[in-house]
Amino acid sequence: MEYFIDFEGVSGKEEIHERLSSALPLPSHYGRNLDALYDALTEAHEKWDIVFLHWDDAVRASGDYMDALWNVCNDAAEENDTLTVRR
């Protein structure tokens, strides 16, 4: 399944996680932090192709956090062969 996550106009970490949880079928107990995201992404058993849109908007709003988010997503994709991420 292909999931598009649009970061246009995003204003910070809370909104980033709101958009992630709105776009992805994350578990109800998703903790809205990078550790919880990693857990959810590595536990997914369906084919997930995540496409981030307007990545630069989020970088302007949250800088280093977006680098950490990208690293978490890539680490999860290495762990889970049913996951791909693109921006």
PyMOL Python script that loads the backbone (N, CA, C, O; Angstrom):
from pymol import cmd

cmd.read_pdbstr("""\
ATOM      1  N   MET A   1       0.838  -1.171   0.000  1.00  0.00           N
ATOM      2  CA  MET A   1       0.000   0.000   0.000  1.00  0.00           C
ATOM      3  C   MET A   1       0.887   1.239   0.000  1.00  0.00           C
ATOM      4  O   MET A   1       1.892   1.286   0.709  1.00  0.00           O
ATOM      5  N   GLU A   2       0.525   2.221  -0.776  1.00  0.00           N
ATOM      6  CA  GLU A   2       1.285   3.460  -0.847  1.00  0.00           C
ATOM      7  C   GLU A   2       0.612   4.511   0.034  1.00  0.00           C
ATOM      8  O   GLU A   2      -0.596   4.734  -0.047  1.00  0.00           O
ATOM      9  N   TYR A   3       1.421   5.149   0.871  1.00  0.00           N
ATOM     10  CA  TYR A   3       0.927   6.181   1.785  1.00  0.00           C
ATOM     11  C   TYR A   3       1.668   7.479   1.512  1.00  0.00           C
ATOM     12  O   TYR A   3       2.898   7.511   1.468  1.00  0.00           O
ATOM     13  N   PHE A   4       0.906   8.545   1.330  1.00  0.00           N
ATOM     14  CA  PHE A   4       1.479   9.869   1.111  1.00  0.00           C
ATOM     15  C   PHE A   4       1.313  10.682   2.384  1.00  0.00           C
ATOM     16  O   PHE A   4       0.210  10.796   2.918  1.00  0.00           O
ATOM     17  N   ILE A   5       2.412  11.246   2.865  1.00  0.00           N
ATOM     18  CA  ILE A   5       2.376  12.080   4.061  1.00  0.00           C
ATOM     19  C   ILE A   5       2.813  13.473   3.643  1.00  0.00           C
ATOM     20  O   ILE A   5       3.965  13.698   3.272  1.00  0.00           O
ATOM     21  N   ASP A   6       1.871  14.402   3.711  1.00  0.00           N
ATOM     22  CA  ASP A   6       2.110  15.764   3.246  1.00  0.00           C
ATOM     23  C   ASP A   6       2.493  16.652   4.422  1.00  0.00           C
ATOM     24  O   ASP A   6       1.713  16.841   5.355  1.00  0.00           O
ATOM     25  N   PHE A   7       3.694  17.187   4.362  1.00  0.00           N
ATOM     26  CA  PHE A   7       4.193  18.061   5.420  1.00  0.00           C
ATOM     27  C   PHE A   7       4.053  19.545   5.062  1.00  0.00           C
ATOM     28  O   PHE A   7       4.675  20.391   5.706  1.00  0.00           O
ATOM     29  N   GLU A   8       3.258  19.869   4.060  1.00  0.00           N
ATOM     30  CA  GLU A   8       3.097  21.271   3.681  1.00  0.00           C
ATOM     31  C   GLU A   8       2.586  22.080   4.873  1.00  0.00           C
ATOM     32  O   GLU A   8       1.572  21.736   5.480  1.00  0.00           O
ATOM     33  N   GLY A   9       3.297  23.156   5.199  1.00  0.00           N
ATOM     34  CA  GLY A   9       2.882  24.053   6.261  1.00  0.00           C
ATOM     35  C   GLY A   9       3.015  23.518   7.670  1.00  0.00           C
ATOM     36  O   GLY A   9       2.499  24.126   8.608  1.00  0.00           O
ATOM     37  N   VAL A  10       3.692  22.396   7.846  1.00  0.00           N
ATOM     38  CA  VAL A  10       3.828  21.800   9.176  1.00  0.00           C
ATOM     39  C   VAL A  10       4.574  22.767  10.096  1.00  0.00           C
ATOM     40  O   VAL A  10       5.466  23.495   9.661  1.00  0.00           O
ATOM     41  N   SER A  11       4.188  22.760  11.392  1.00  0.00           N
ATOM     42  CA  SER A  11       4.749  23.764  12.299  1.00  0.00           C
ATOM     43  C   SER A  11       5.622  23.206  13.421  1.00  0.00           C
ATOM     44  O   SER A  11       6.223  23.983  14.162  1.00  0.00           O
ATOM     45  N   GLY A  12       5.710  21.894  13.566  1.00  0.00           N
ATOM     46  CA  GLY A  12       6.556  21.349  14.624  1.00  0.00           C
ATOM     47  C   GLY A  12       6.344  19.860  14.822  1.00  0.00           C
ATOM     48  O   GLY A  12       5.590  19.223  14.087  1.00  0.00           O
ATOM     49  N   LYS A  13       7.021  19.313  15.827  1.00  0.00           N
ATOM     50  CA  LYS A  13       7.020  17.866  16.085  1.00  0.00           C
ATOM     51  C   LYS A  13       5.621  17.298  16.285  1.00  0.00           C
ATOM     52  O   LYS A  13       5.283  16.254  15.726  1.00  0.00           O
ATOM     53  N   GLU A  14       4.812  17.984  17.083  1.00  0.00           N
ATOM     54  CA  GLU A  14       3.469  17.463  17.353  1.00  0.00           C
ATOM     55  C   GLU A  14       2.668  17.329  16.071  1.00  0.00           C
ATOM     56  O   GLU A  14       1.985  16.326  15.861  1.00  0.00           O
ATOM     57  N   GLU A  15       2.750  18.332  15.216  1.00  0.00           N
ATOM     58  CA  GLU A  15       2.011  18.276  13.962  1.00  0.00           C
ATOM     59  C   GLU A  15       2.594  17.220  13.021  1.00  0.00           C
ATOM     60  O   GLU A  15       1.852  16.585  12.271  1.00  0.00           O
ATOM     61  N   ILE A  16       3.890  17.030  13.054  1.00  0.00           N
ATOM     62  CA  ILE A  16       4.510  15.975  12.251  1.00  0.00           C
ATOM     63  C   ILE A  16       3.919  14.621  12.637  1.00  0.00           C
ATOM     64  O   ILE A  16       3.529  13.840  11.769  1.00  0.00           O
ATOM     65  N   HIS A  17       3.853  14.349  13.921  1.00  0.00           N
ATOM     66  CA  HIS A  17       3.309  13.062  14.369  1.00  0.00           C
ATOM     67  C   HIS A  17       1.805  12.966  14.133  1.00  0.00           C
ATOM     68  O   HIS A  17       1.282  11.873  13.916  1.00  0.00           O
ATOM     69  N   GLU A  18       1.114  14.089  14.171  1.00  0.00           N
ATOM     70  CA  GLU A  18      -0.312  14.089  13.840  1.00  0.00           C
ATOM     71  C   GLU A  18      -0.511  13.671  12.388  1.00  0.00           C
ATOM     72  O   GLU A  18      -1.402  12.880  12.080  1.00  0.00           O
ATOM     73  N   ARG A  19       0.312  14.199  11.511  1.00  0.00           N
ATOM     74  CA  ARG A  19       0.182  13.847  10.094  1.00  0.00           C
ATOM     75  C   ARG A  19       0.588  12.399   9.837  1.00  0.00           C
ATOM     76  O   ARG A  19      -0.022  11.716   9.014  1.00  0.00           O
ATOM     77  N   LEU A  20       1.611  11.934  10.535  1.00  0.00           N
ATOM     78  CA  LEU A  20       2.000  10.528  10.407  1.00  0.00           C
ATOM     79  C   LEU A  20       0.861   9.617  10.850  1.00  0.00           C
ATOM     80  O   LEU A  20       0.523   8.657  10.158  1.00  0.00           O
ATOM     81  N   SER A  21       0.273   9.918  12.002  1.00  0.00           N
ATOM     82  CA  SER A  21      -0.776   9.042  12.535  1.00  0.00           C
ATOM     83  C   SER A  21      -2.069   9.149  11.732  1.00  0.00           C
ATOM     84  O   SER A  21      -2.867   8.211  11.719  1.00  0.00           O
ATOM     85  N   SER A  22      -2.285  10.280  11.064  1.00  0.00           N
ATOM     86  CA  SER A  22      -3.471  10.417  10.212  1.00  0.00           C
ATOM     87  C   SER A  22      -3.323   9.649   8.903  1.00  0.00           C
ATOM     88  O   SER A  22      -4.298   9.110   8.379  1.00  0.00           O
ATOM     89  N   ALA A  23      -2.108   9.602   8.383  1.00  0.00           N
ATOM     90  CA  ALA A  23      -1.880   8.999   7.067  1.00  0.00           C
ATOM     91  C   ALA A  23      -1.593   7.502   7.118  1.00  0.00           C
ATOM     92  O   ALA A  23      -1.923   6.773   6.181  1.00  0.00           O
ATOM     93  N   LEU A  24      -0.986   7.044   8.198  1.00  0.00           N
ATOM     94  CA  LEU A  24      -0.574   5.643   8.298  1.00  0.00           C
ATOM     95  C   LEU A  24      -1.494   4.864   9.235  1.00  0.00           C
ATOM     96  O   LEU A  24      -2.044   5.434  10.177  1.00  0.00           O
ATOM     97  N   PRO A  25      -1.661   3.584   8.986  1.00  0.00           N
ATOM     98  CA  PRO A  25      -2.468   2.758   9.895  1.00  0.00           C
ATOM     99  C   PRO A  25      -1.649   2.334  11.120  1.00  0.00           C
ATOM    100  O   PRO A  25      -1.363   1.153  11.321  1.00  0.00           O
ATOM    101  N   LEU A  26      -1.284   3.323  11.923  1.00  0.00           N
ATOM    102  CA  LEU A  26      -0.484   3.058  13.120  1.00  0.00           C
ATOM    103  C   LEU A  26      -1.387   2.527  14.228  1.00  0.00           C
ATOM    104  O   LEU A  26      -2.583   2.819  14.245  1.00  0.00           O
ATOM    105  N   PRO A  27      -0.829   1.756  15.144  1.00  0.00           N
ATOM    106  CA  PRO A  27      -1.649   1.209  16.233  1.00  0.00           C
ATOM    107  C   PRO A  27      -2.202   2.321  17.124  1.00  0.00           C
ATOM    108  O   PRO A  27      -1.630   3.408  17.203  1.00  0.00           O
ATOM    109  N   SER A  28      -3.304   2.042  17.782  1.00  0.00           N
ATOM    110  CA  SER A  28      -3.947   3.047  18.636  1.00  0.00           C
ATOM    111  C   SER A  28      -3.042   3.489  19.776  1.00  0.00           C
ATOM    112  O   SER A  28      -3.205   4.589  20.305  1.00  0.00           O
ATOM    113  N   HIS A  29      -2.096   2.650  20.159  1.00  0.00           N
ATOM    114  CA  HIS A  29      -1.186   2.996  21.252  1.00  0.00           C
ATOM    115  C   HIS A  29       0.070   3.739  20.771  1.00  0.00           C
ATOM    116  O   HIS A  29       1.017   3.915  21.538  1.00  0.00           O
ATOM    117  N   TYR A  30       0.078   4.174  19.501  1.00  0.00           N
ATOM    118  CA  TYR A  30       1.224   4.906  18.949  1.00  0.00           C
ATOM    119  C   TYR A  30       1.543   6.099  19.840  1.00  0.00           C
ATOM    120  O   TYR A  30       0.680   6.938  20.097  1.00  0.00           O
ATOM    121  N   GLY A  31       2.780   6.172  20.306  1.00  0.00           N
ATOM    122  CA  GLY A  31       3.185   7.165  21.286  1.00  0.00           C
ATOM    123  C   GLY A  31       3.603   8.519  20.750  1.00  0.00           C
ATOM    124  O   GLY A  31       4.019   9.382  21.523  1.00  0.00           O
ATOM    125  N   ARG A  32       3.503   8.727  19.449  1.00  0.00           N
ATOM    126  CA  ARG A  32       3.837  10.021  18.839  1.00  0.00           C
ATOM    127  C   ARG A  32       5.249  10.500  19.174  1.00  0.00           C
ATOM    128  O   ARG A  32       5.463  11.654  19.547  1.00  0.00           O
ATOM    129  N   ASN A  33       6.196   9.587  19.030  1.00  0.00           N
ATOM    130  CA  ASN A  33       7.612   9.920  19.165  1.00  0.00           C
ATOM    131  C   ASN A  33       8.387   8.995  18.228  1.00  0.00           C
ATOM    132  O   ASN A  33       7.818   8.058  17.668  1.00  0.00           O
ATOM    133  N   LEU A  34       9.657   9.250  18.060  1.00  0.00           N
ATOM    134  CA  LEU A  34      10.441   8.494  17.078  1.00  0.00           C
ATOM    135  C   LEU A  34      10.632   7.035  17.463  1.00  0.00           C
ATOM    136  O   LEU A  34      10.661   6.170  16.587  1.00  0.00           O
ATOM    137  N   ASP A  35      10.763   6.742  18.750  1.00  0.00           N
ATOM    138  CA  ASP A  35      10.884   5.344  19.178  1.00  0.00           C
ATOM    139  C   ASP A  35       9.611   4.569  18.847  1.00  0.00           C
ATOM    140  O   ASP A  35       9.669   3.442  18.357  1.00  0.00           O
ATOM    141  N   ALA A  36       8.475   5.179  19.119  1.00  0.00           N
ATOM    142  CA  ALA A  36       7.193   4.530  18.823  1.00  0.00           C
ATOM    143  C   ALA A  36       7.008   4.359  17.315  1.00  0.00           C
ATOM    144  O   ALA A  36       6.470   3.348  16.865  1.00  0.00           O
ATOM    145  N   LEU A  37       7.451   5.342  16.542  1.00  0.00           N
ATOM    146  CA  LEU A  37       7.352   5.232  15.087  1.00  0.00           C
ATOM    147  C   LEU A  37       8.206   4.077  14.582  1.00  0.00           C
ATOM    148  O   LEU A  37       7.754   3.287  13.753  1.00  0.00           O
ATOM    149  N   TYR A  38       9.419   3.975  15.069  1.00  0.00           N
ATOM    150  CA  TYR A  38      10.294   2.870  14.670  1.00  0.00           C
ATOM    151  C   TYR A  38       9.628   1.527  14.969  1.00  0.00           C
ATOM    152  O   TYR A  38       9.615   0.631  14.125  1.00  0.00           O
ATOM    153  N   ASP A  39       9.081   1.398  16.168  1.00  0.00           N
ATOM    154  CA  ASP A  39       8.409   0.150  16.540  1.00  0.00           C
ATOM    155  C   ASP A  39       7.265  -0.160  15.586  1.00  0.00           C
ATOM    156  O   ASP A  39       7.129  -1.295  15.128  1.00  0.00           O
ATOM    157  N   ALA A  40       6.447   0.833  15.285  1.00  0.00           N
ATOM    158  CA  ALA A  40       5.306   0.620  14.394  1.00  0.00           C
ATOM    159  C   ALA A  40       5.762   0.249  12.986  1.00  0.00           C
ATOM    160  O   ALA A  40       5.171  -0.623  12.349  1.00  0.00           O
ATOM    161  N   LEU A  41       6.801   0.904  12.504  1.00  0.00           N
ATOM    162  CA  LEU A  41       7.275   0.629  11.146  1.00  0.00           C
ATOM    163  C   LEU A  41       7.929  -0.741  11.030  1.00  0.00           C
ATOM    164  O   LEU A  41       7.794  -1.400   9.998  1.00  0.00           O
ATOM    165  N   THR A  42       8.623  -1.173  12.049  1.00  0.00           N
ATOM    166  CA  THR A  42       9.269  -2.486  11.976  1.00  0.00           C
ATOM    167  C   THR A  42       8.285  -3.616  12.239  1.00  0.00           C
ATOM    168  O   THR A  42       8.552  -4.760  11.872  1.00  0.00           O
ATOM    169  N   GLU A  43       7.154  -3.318  12.866  1.00  0.00           N
ATOM    170  CA  GLU A  43       6.145  -4.344  13.137  1.00  0.00           C
ATOM    171  C   GLU A  43       5.142  -4.492  12.004  1.00  0.00           C
ATOM    172  O   GLU A  43       4.375  -5.455  11.988  1.00  0.00           O
ATOM    173  N   ALA A  44       5.128  -3.568  11.064  1.00  0.00           N
ATOM    174  CA  ALA A  44       4.181  -3.633   9.951  1.00  0.00           C
ATOM    175  C   ALA A  44       4.483  -4.869   9.103  1.00  0.00           C
ATOM    176  O   ALA A  44       5.640  -5.142   8.781  1.00  0.00           O
ATOM    177  N   HIS A  45       3.439  -5.610   8.746  1.00  0.00           N
ATOM    178  CA  HIS A  45       3.637  -6.837   7.974  1.00  0.00           C
ATOM    179  C   HIS A  45       3.127  -6.723   6.543  1.00  0.00           C
ATOM    180  O   HIS A  45       3.434  -7.572   5.706  1.00  0.00           O
ATOM    181  N   GLU A  46       2.354  -5.685   6.257  1.00  0.00           N
ATOM    182  CA  GLU A  46       1.919  -5.441   4.892  1.00  0.00           C
ATOM    183  C   GLU A  46       3.005  -4.655   4.171  1.00  0.00           C
ATOM    184  O   GLU A  46       3.912  -4.112   4.801  1.00  0.00           O
ATOM    185  N   LYS A  47       2.908  -4.599   2.857  1.00  0.00           N
ATOM    186  CA  LYS A  47       3.822  -3.770   2.065  1.00  0.00           C
ATOM    187  C   LYS A  47       3.424  -2.313   2.250  1.00  0.00           C
ATOM    188  O   LYS A  47       2.312  -1.914   1.903  1.00  0.00           O
ATOM    189  N   TRP A  48       4.335  -1.527   2.798  1.00  0.00           N
ATOM    190  CA  TRP A  48       4.115  -0.090   2.966  1.00  0.00           C
ATOM    191  C   TRP A  48       5.153   0.650   2.144  1.00  0.00           C
ATOM    192  O   TRP A  48       6.354   0.425   2.297  1.00  0.00           O
ATOM    193  N   ASP A  49       4.691   1.531   1.272  1.00  0.00           N
ATOM    194  CA  ASP A  49       5.562   2.444   0.535  1.00  0.00           C
ATOM    195  C   ASP A  49       5.168   3.846   0.987  1.00  0.00           C
ATOM    196  O   ASP A  49       4.122   4.362   0.592  1.00  0.00           O
ATOM    197  N   ILE A  50       6.004   4.456   1.813  1.00  0.00           N
ATOM    198  CA  ILE A  50       5.702   5.765   2.384  1.00  0.00           C
ATOM    199  C   ILE A  50       6.409   6.835   1.563  1.00  0.00           C
ATOM    200  O   ILE A  50       7.620   6.782   1.349  1.00  0.00           O
ATOM    201  N   VAL A  51       5.623   7.804   1.111  1.00  0.00           N
ATOM    202  CA  VAL A  51       6.147   8.908   0.313  1.00  0.00           C
ATOM    203  C   VAL A  51       5.892  10.202   1.082  1.00  0.00           C
ATOM    204  O   VAL A  51       4.747  10.552   1.370  1.00  0.00           O
ATOM    205  N   PHE A  52       6.965  10.899   1.407  1.00  0.00           N
ATOM    206  CA  PHE A  52       6.857  12.176   2.113  1.00  0.00           C
ATOM    207  C   PHE A  52       6.795  13.310   1.095  1.00  0.00           C
ATOM    208  O   PHE A  52       7.649  13.413   0.214  1.00  0.00           O
ATOM    209  N   LEU A  53       5.791  14.146   1.222  1.00  0.00           N
ATOM    210  CA  LEU A  53       5.621  15.308   0.357  1.00  0.00           C
ATOM    211  C   LEU A  53       5.945  16.578   1.138  1.00  0.00           C
ATOM    212  O   LEU A  53       5.718  16.643   2.346  1.00  0.00           O
ATOM    213  N   HIS A  54       6.469  17.573   0.458  1.00  0.00           N
ATOM    214  CA  HIS A  54       6.823  18.865   1.067  1.00  0.00           C
ATOM    215  C   HIS A  54       7.762  18.675   2.260  1.00  0.00           C
ATOM    216  O   HIS A  54       7.605  19.312   3.302  1.00  0.00           O
ATOM    217  N   TRP A  55       8.723  17.802   2.087  1.00  0.00           N
ATOM    218  CA  TRP A  55       9.711  17.519   3.136  1.00  0.00           C
ATOM    219  C   TRP A  55      10.414  18.802   3.592  1.00  0.00           C
ATOM    220  O   TRP A  55      10.671  18.982   4.782  1.00  0.00           O
ATOM    221  N   ASP A  56      10.718  19.681   2.651  1.00  0.00           N
ATOM    222  CA  ASP A  56      11.447  20.913   2.985  1.00  0.00           C
ATOM    223  C   ASP A  56      10.662  21.810   3.941  1.00  0.00           C
ATOM    224  O   ASP A  56      11.261  22.513   4.754  1.00  0.00           O
ATOM    225  N   ASP A  57       9.331  21.796   3.856  1.00  0.00           N
ATOM    226  CA  ASP A  57       8.522  22.567   4.809  1.00  0.00           C
ATOM    227  C   ASP A  57       8.781  22.088   6.228  1.00  0.00           C
ATOM    228  O   ASP A  57       8.926  22.893   7.147  1.00  0.00           O
ATOM    229  N   ALA A  58       8.837  20.784   6.400  1.00  0.00           N
ATOM    230  CA  ALA A  58       9.071  20.224   7.734  1.00  0.00           C
ATOM    231  C   ALA A  58      10.491  20.502   8.204  1.00  0.00           C
ATOM    232  O   ALA A  58      10.718  20.737   9.390  1.00  0.00           O
ATOM    233  N   VAL A  59      11.446  20.477   7.285  1.00  0.00           N
ATOM    234  CA  VAL A  59      12.832  20.782   7.655  1.00  0.00           C
ATOM    235  C   VAL A  59      12.933  22.220   8.149  1.00  0.00           C
ATOM    236  O   VAL A  59      13.622  22.492   9.132  1.00  0.00           O
ATOM    237  N   ARG A  60      12.248  23.141   7.473  1.00  0.00           N
ATOM    238  CA  ARG A  60      12.267  24.539   7.919  1.00  0.00           C
ATOM    239  C   ARG A  60      11.648  24.679   9.309  1.00  0.00           C
ATOM    240  O   ARG A  60      12.100  25.503  10.104  1.00  0.00           O
ATOM    241  N   ALA A  61      10.632  23.896   9.608  1.00  0.00           N
ATOM    242  CA  ALA A  61       9.939  23.995  10.901  1.00  0.00           C
ATOM    243  C   ALA A  61      10.661  23.243  12.007  1.00  0.00           C
ATOM    244  O   ALA A  61      10.628  23.661  13.165  1.00  0.00           O
ATOM    245  N   SER A  62      11.315  22.133  11.662  1.00  0.00           N
ATOM    246  CA  SER A  62      11.837  21.249  12.712  1.00  0.00           C
ATOM    247  C   SER A  62      13.257  20.758  12.488  1.00  0.00           C
ATOM    248  O   SER A  62      13.730  19.907  13.241  1.00  0.00           O
ATOM    249  N   GLY A  63      13.938  21.254  11.498  1.00  0.00           N
ATOM    250  CA  GLY A  63      15.351  20.988  11.249  1.00  0.00           C
ATOM    251  C   GLY A  63      15.884  19.614  11.598  1.00  0.00           C
ATOM    252  O   GLY A  63      15.616  18.634  10.904  1.00  0.00           O
ATOM    253  N   ASP A  64      16.649  19.553  12.690  1.00  0.00           N
ATOM    254  CA  ASP A  64      17.326  18.319  13.086  1.00  0.00           C
ATOM    255  C   ASP A  64      16.356  17.174  13.356  1.00  0.00           C
ATOM    256  O   ASP A  64      16.708  16.008  13.179  1.00  0.00           O
ATOM    257  N   TYR A  65      15.152  17.497  13.778  1.00  0.00           N
ATOM    258  CA  TYR A  65      14.170  16.447  14.055  1.00  0.00           C
ATOM    259  C   TYR A  65      13.839  15.679  12.775  1.00  0.00           C
ATOM    260  O   TYR A  65      13.616  14.469  12.815  1.00  0.00           O
ATOM    261  N   MET A  66      13.808  16.376  11.652  1.00  0.00           N
ATOM    262  CA  MET A  66      13.508  15.709  10.390  1.00  0.00           C
ATOM    263  C   MET A  66      14.652  14.803   9.968  1.00  0.00           C
ATOM    264  O   MET A  66      14.419  13.756   9.364  1.00  0.00           O
ATOM    265  N   ASP A  67      15.882  15.189  10.274  1.00  0.00           N
ATOM    266  CA  ASP A  67      17.014  14.290  10.021  1.00  0.00           C
ATOM    267  C   ASP A  67      16.850  13.018  10.841  1.00  0.00           C
ATOM    268  O   ASP A  67      17.070  11.914  10.341  1.00  0.00           O
ATOM    269  N   ALA A  68      16.464  13.178  12.093  1.00  0.00           N
ATOM    270  CA  ALA A  68      16.258  12.019  12.963  1.00  0.00           C
ATOM    271  C   ALA A  68      15.095  11.169  12.461  1.00  0.00           C
ATOM    272  O   ALA A  68      15.172   9.941  12.484  1.00  0.00           O
ATOM    273  N   LEU A  69      14.019  11.811  12.006  1.00  0.00           N
ATOM    274  CA  LEU A  69      12.869  11.078  11.466  1.00  0.00           C
ATOM    275  C   LEU A  69      13.287  10.266  10.243  1.00  0.00           C
ATOM    276  O   LEU A  69      12.926   9.096  10.118  1.00  0.00           O
ATOM    277  N   TRP A  70      14.046  10.885   9.347  1.00  0.00           N
ATOM    278  CA  TRP A  70      14.504  10.182   8.146  1.00  0.00           C
ATOM    279  C   TRP A  70      15.379   8.981   8.519  1.00  0.00           C
ATOM    280  O   TRP A  70      15.248   7.906   7.933  1.00  0.00           O
ATOM    281  N   ASN A  71      16.265   9.168   9.491  1.00  0.00           N
ATOM    282  CA  ASN A  71      17.124   8.068   9.939  1.00  0.00           C
ATOM    283  C   ASN A  71      16.304   6.933  10.531  1.00  0.00           C
ATOM    284  O   ASN A  71      16.588   5.763  10.272  1.00  0.00           O
ATOM    285  N   VAL A  72      15.292   7.263  11.322  1.00  0.00           N
ATOM    286  CA  VAL A  72      14.416   6.240  11.904  1.00  0.00           C
ATOM    287  C   VAL A  72      13.708   5.470  10.791  1.00  0.00           C
ATOM    288  O   VAL A  72      13.647   4.241  10.825  1.00  0.00           O
ATOM    289  N   CYS A  73      13.181   6.182   9.818  1.00  0.00           N
ATOM    290  CA  CYS A  73      12.475   5.519   8.714  1.00  0.00           C
ATOM    291  C   CYS A  73      13.411   4.617   7.914  1.00  0.00           C
ATOM    292  O   CYS A  73      13.037   3.499   7.559  1.00  0.00           O
ATOM    293  N   ASN A  74      14.606   5.084   7.632  1.00  0.00           N
ATOM    294  CA  ASN A  74      15.571   4.262   6.896  1.00  0.00           C
ATOM    295  C   ASN A  74      16.016   3.052   7.706  1.00  0.00           C
ATOM    296  O   ASN A  74      16.142   1.954   7.163  1.00  0.00           O
ATOM    297  N   ASP A  75      16.256   3.244   8.998  1.00  0.00           N
ATOM    298  CA  ASP A  75      16.621   2.112   9.858  1.00  0.00           C
ATOM    299  C   ASP A  75      15.502   1.078   9.887  1.00  0.00           C
ATOM    300  O   ASP A  75      15.759  -0.125   9.832  1.00  0.00           O
ATOM    301  N   ALA A  76      14.265   1.549   9.971  1.00  0.00           N
ATOM    302  CA  ALA A  76      13.120   0.634   9.984  1.00  0.00           C
ATOM    303  C   ALA A  76      13.009  -0.109   8.654  1.00  0.00           C
ATOM    304  O   ALA A  76      12.686  -1.296   8.633  1.00  0.00           O
ATOM    305  N   ALA A  77      13.275   0.584   7.544  1.00  0.00           N
ATOM    306  CA  ALA A  77      13.213  -0.056   6.229  1.00  0.00           C
ATOM    307  C   ALA A  77      14.295  -1.120   6.071  1.00  0.00           C
ATOM    308  O   ALA A  77      14.087  -2.123   5.389  1.00  0.00           O
ATOM    309  N   GLU A  78      15.444  -0.905   6.698  1.00  0.00           N
ATOM    310  CA  GLU A  78      16.494  -1.928   6.669  1.00  0.00           C
ATOM    311  C   GLU A  78      16.082  -3.153   7.479  1.00  0.00           C
ATOM    312  O   GLU A  78      16.429  -4.281   7.129  1.00  0.00           O
ATOM    313  N   GLU A  79      15.352  -2.930   8.548  1.00  0.00           N
ATOM    314  CA  GLU A  79      14.898  -4.015   9.426  1.00  0.00           C
ATOM    315  C   GLU A  79      13.694  -4.755   8.843  1.00  0.00           C
ATOM    316  O   GLU A  79      13.553  -5.963   9.034  1.00  0.00           O
ATOM    317  N   ASN A  80      12.834  -4.034   8.139  1.00  0.00           N
ATOM    318  CA  ASN A  80      11.576  -4.586   7.642  1.00  0.00           C
ATOM    319  C   ASN A  80      11.568  -4.492   6.120  1.00  0.00           C
ATOM    320  O   ASN A  80      11.451  -3.400   5.564  1.00  0.00           O
ATOM    321  N   ASP A  81      11.690  -5.625   5.452  1.00  0.00           N
ATOM    322  CA  ASP A  81      11.788  -5.600   3.991  1.00  0.00           C
ATOM    323  C   ASP A  81      10.465  -5.319   3.293  1.00  0.00           C
ATOM    324  O   ASP A  81      10.433  -5.244   2.065  1.00  0.00           O
ATOM    325  N   THR A  82       9.367  -5.161   4.038  1.00  0.00           N
ATOM    326  CA  THR A  82       8.097  -4.777   3.425  1.00  0.00           C
ATOM    327  C   THR A  82       7.888  -3.267   3.454  1.00  0.00           C
ATOM    328  O   THR A  82       6.828  -2.784   3.056  1.00  0.00           O
ATOM    329  N   LEU A  83       8.879  -2.519   3.919  1.00  0.00           N
ATOM    330  CA  LEU A  83       8.771  -1.068   4.067  1.00  0.00           C
ATOM    331  C   LEU A  83       9.750  -0.350   3.147  1.00  0.00           C
ATOM    332  O   LEU A  83      10.930  -0.697   3.088  1.00  0.00           O
ATOM    333  N   THR A  84       9.248   0.657   2.426  1.00  0.00           N
ATOM    334  CA  THR A  84      10.106   1.571   1.682  1.00  0.00           C
ATOM    335  C   THR A  84       9.690   2.996   2.031  1.00  0.00           C
ATOM    336  O   THR A  84       8.521   3.263   2.312  1.00  0.00           O
ATOM    337  N   VAL A  85      10.659   3.903   2.010  1.00  0.00           N
ATOM    338  CA  VAL A  85      10.382   5.316   2.280  1.00  0.00           C
ATOM    339  C   VAL A  85      11.050   6.159   1.204  1.00  0.00           C
ATOM    340  O   VAL A  85      12.158   5.866   0.754  1.00  0.00           O
ATOM    341  N   ARG A  86      10.344   7.217   0.802  1.00  0.00           N
ATOM    342  CA  ARG A  86      10.859   8.127  -0.228  1.00  0.00           C
ATOM    343  C   ARG A  86      10.477   9.552   0.143  1.00  0.00           C
ATOM    344  O   ARG A  86       9.503   9.790   0.858  1.00  0.00           O
ATOM    345  N   ARG A  87      11.259  10.481  -0.356  1.00  0.00           N
ATOM    346  CA  ARG A  87      10.899  11.895  -0.204  1.00  0.00           C
ATOM    347  C   ARG A  87      11.222  12.639  -1.471  1.00  0.00           C
ATOM    348  O   ARG A  87      10.995  13.846  -1.553  1.00  0.00           O
TER     349      ARG A  87
END
""", "prot")
cmd.dss("prot")
cmd.show_as("cartoon", "prot")
cmd.util.cbc("prot")
cmd.orient("prot")
